[in-house]
């Protein structure tokens, strides 16, 4: 089937989240990207804004095969 992107929102965290890309903490009060879509069911993920920026050019396989332990945030 593959990924179907529905919506991205910039949100201010009301609680701590884990970044789907790098695995690091998104702290309460920090702005982040909330992404919603479908891939064999609904998926909602939270990402640091900088992490989302790095992944803008990723294709489907990049998302399927990325490794949080190797993904590094760019400060």
N, C-alpha and C positions, 0 to 999 in steps of 0.2 A: 504494500500500500504506500508507504512513505510518509514523510512529515507533511502536514498541512498547517501552515502558520495562520493563526486567527488574529492575534492582537498583542501588541507591546504597550506597556504603560510605564512611565516613570513614577515611582511611588516613594514615599517616605516610610521607612520601616517602623511599624508599631511594635514589633518584637524582633528578636534576633532571627536571622535566616542563615542558611548555608548556601554559598554561591555554587551554582551548578557547574560552572566552568572550572574554577580553581579550588573549590572546596573550602575556602577560607570563610571566616565569619563576616556577615553583613550585620553590622551592629544596629540596635534600636536607634532610630533618629537619622540614620544614614539614607541617602537617596540610592535607589537601585532600580533595575529594570525587571519588571514582572512580565514574563512571556507566557502566552497561552496558545496551545495548538493541539493537534491530534496526531498520534502515531500508534496505531493499534489500541486506541483509547485516548482519553483526554490527558494532557500533560500540562502542568503549570510549573514553571521554574523561576527562580530568583537568581539574578546575576549582578555583580558589580557593574556600574556604568562603564568602567574602563575595560572590564572583561568582555562585555557585550560589544564594545567598539572593536576589539581585537578579532572577534568572530564574525563580523559583518560579511566577510567574503567567503566564509566556510560553506561547503556544500554538504549534502546529506551524509556522505561517508565521513567527512571530518567530524560531524556531530556524533555519529555512531561509534567512532573509533578513538575519540580523544581520551586522554588519560589525565585525571585531575592531578596526579602526583608529578606529571611532567609539565603541566600548564602553569605558566608563571604570569602573575599580574605585572603590568608595566606601570610604575609609579611616575 
